[in-house]
Amino acid sequence: MHNIFVQVALEPGDRLAPVFGFVGMAFHAVHQAARRLRDLPDWQEERQLMIAIQVAMISVLIFGLQVDVSIFRSKVGGFWQPLASS
């Protein structure tokens, strides 16, 4: 399995919605906290931490979308096969 999102989606099947819902709620909570701390001068370090957490969460999503480059050197296979045959 080359794409971690596809692998995670195949493991729980239709029970994946709560997982993505939790990640979305966590990201929203961090975003709201950072926005509320924007105008408070004594809390700027905490706000920077909230922004760093947002960047880390987005970085994980980008990392999960990576595809192993070796798949492009060989015949299309694996989870790409249904896309190639349509």
C-alpha angles and dihedrals in degrees: 000000000000103000116061092204091057091047092050091046092053096050101060096024112192092002090076096095095078090052094053090040091056092048090049092049092048091050091048092050092051091047092051092047092051091049092051092049093052095091098040109091095196092057101053095114090053090048090052088051090053090051090049089052090053091050090049092051092050091045090056090053092050091047090052091055093058116117125207107254093218090073089070092054093057137048114295109267145139116044091348092067097084090050093049094048096052 
